[in-house]
């Protein structure tokens, strides 16, 4: 593959997008070909997904933060509260 490698960043406005953009721009072997986010998103330098795919050799799409279907948020389940309170304080966590 010819250098520099042309990379498009998906989720450019998300949690990891700016960091990935900076990392790519700092490496002379890489070329930031495009940045895109969800359809209808507005931001400096963003393009539509199809345009980004046409411009890039590689697309980096970071994983989205997903919660398990039974996630209860900050309020933990009764079993988790019981387990953590029953464990001696001197026992290191796994």
N, C-alpha and C positions, 0 to 999 in steps of 0.2 A: 504494500500500500504506500502511495507517495506521501512524503512529508511536506508540509505539516498535515496531520490528520484532522479532517474537518468534523467538528463535533457540534451537535445541537443539544441543548439542555431543555428537557421537559420540566414543567413545574417551576419555571424560572422565578416566580414570585413567592414560592413556598419556603419552607423552613431551610431546605438544603440548597435551593437554587442559587442564591447569591454566593455562597461559599464555593459551589462547583464552578460558577462563572469565573470567580477570582483565580481559582486553581488552574483552570484551563488557560486563562489569559497570561498567567505567569510562566507557563511552560512553552518554550519556543518550538517544541515538536508538535504542539497542538494549535488549532485555529478554531476560535469560537465562531462557527458558521451561522448559528441562529439560536434564539431563545424563544420559547413559547410557553403558554400557560393554558388555562381552561378557555374554551371558546368565549369570546366576548370580553376577555380580560384586556385591560389597557395598561400600558407601561412603556417606558422608553426602550426602544430597540426590540420590542416583541413583534413576532410575525405569527401568522397562522400556522397551524400544525402541518398542513400539506406543503406549505412553502419550506418550512424547516426540514421536513423529510427529504425534499428535493435537493436542498443545499448541502446536506451533511453526509459524511461517510458512516458516522456512528451517532446514535441517539442515546443519551444518558437520561434515564427515567428513574429517579429515586423512589424507593418504596413509600407508599403512603402509610401514615400512621393509622393502623386499624385496631380496633378493640375487639376482644372476643365477644360473641353474641350475648353472653351472660354477664358482661362487665357491669359492675355496680358502682363505678366511680370511686370517690374517696371513701365512701362507706363500705367497708369490707364485710364479707360474709361472716356470720357467727362462727363458723368453723375456723376461719383465718384468725379472728380475734382470740378465740380459745387457744389455738395453737401457739400464737405469739406470746400470750400471757402465761401459758403453762411451761414454756421453755425457760430454763434457768438463765439468768442474766450472763453468767460466765460462759455459756455455750456459744461458740462463734456461729454465725449464720452460714448456711450452705451456699 
